[in-house]
Structure formats: C-alpha cells, structure tokens
C-alpha cells in the first residue's frame, strides 16, 4: 500500500468510493483481504463482495496484493491503492458564483472554494512529486486570534495583508525562483461555538 494520499477528482471514481458498502470495504482493506474473507466478516455473499471489489479495482482505489491457492482455486488478496483518499470538494460544488464573490475576502463561499482548490492542487502536486521520488515542500501557519468587535476583524485582515505584501517584496520577484501561493484564511474556531458571537 502506498503511504500517499490519493486525490479522487472525477465523478465516476467518487461514485465508486462513496456507496456505504464500498466505503466499508475500503475501510477493511487497510489490512489486505480476499473476497472470501470479506464475505465472511460482513455476512454477505462472496459474489456480491467480488462485484464491488471489481468496481473498486477498476476505479484504481484498490489493487491486487497477492494470490494464494485455497481449496482448489486461486484466491486474490486486495489492498488499498493508497492509505487515504481525498475527494475533490469541487466535484460537489455548484457553478462558479462569479468574479464579485472571488474578490470578497470576507465571503465564506470564497473561503470554501479557496480551501477546496488547495486540497485539489496540493494533492495533485504531492502525487506528482512522489512519482518523481521527491518531496513537495509546503508550509502551514496557524494561530488563534480573538476579536471583540467586527471592526477588529476588518482591521486585522487589512494589517495582515499589508504585512504579507511587505514580506513578499523581500523575496524573488515574479519570473524568478519557484512561485508559491500563500493563502491566509480565518474562520471561527470549531471549539468555541458556545461562546457569544460578536455583533
């Protein structure tokens, strides 16, 4: 099994992965197993399990790990093709809302679309780097900040934007060096939902 993330970015493969039984098979195939072993574990006919395994194999989500002789026939053992799957969030997204939303740095729709784009692009580049035997260099910066008033959030975003622009100016100009996209996003912390919202 590969130790990489696999990006699922087409609808057919996503459909193959998302049915409840196939999700269960994918979870169980973290440990290599045959159709017969999965059939016994799930209490389902081996033919039914075999049908779904073939769909998952055709979609590239599982692969043959081994074959072995058992009771006069050859048994195929399957395993996950990758240790984790990432479904491209934009597969389920509505059409692009337009340029106005793209320019609104305070719109949650824009944040979600930007995050989905990061998931898609970084997953693809990570896979390409792995194929080349190299490592994709990335960085993540996280911090918790408290805002007493909405105006504080506006001020913080403006100051942060100015600071990033100043820092970026110290590095290679456009056309030189490897370009990096730096995205800074802010959203309410998930573990503070019980706190009163700012007005």
Steps between C-alpha positions, in 0.01 A plus 500: 500500500626847413552741789358786294167672476302425185295784353165392359418770247255339261135424564512134395776414747327698774178305440699175521644603837199656669237226523467371858611143421800614297604740774485206740712289264755779465521533878553125544760483224743701709595141582531289180212254461327283246139503386441183701641651819298820454188296424539309825572815702200690360258210473437567129522270195850472356366576151359832621828592669691399186282725284572804715870418523521495120342847485746632758793343314387644167477844663860464620403511867626150586765274350592133503746435779545122472354176370480172684364151445200411710280191466589443138468857371714812492395763750584866435596719795428872464633807681446876484687670217570792737474533876252789477260646244423868454185579303540822300247727677424680174340184357191584704523877473248714311621705202743784562298789653699760303772756537327707769509217753860425408602851604312491831759387755230489769266263310484149647422359152831640377684345795346158434585515130855612574546217753361250249746624241787451747387142568485425127823672394720386788376141470585495129844656552572264790421199281716637216790560740468146636510360145826690447642375828506847651321679783256787457613788722211680666443694818200561724465783751215496753408732784197575716391865516214656695284787366275698731326689215449443125709812434796326667481220244503752214800680647687177563444380141622831359814505719574136420465565127743794522751295704494210254551739207804655674653161576433366148684799353822376666504181293546406133300723262251351249677286242779391736512201729220258569173682559293420810135585560456625858142482623401630842148419612306570814184340636338457842677229700290182506544452876367848589148469357349539846659839544284805426538630143635848446247754377 
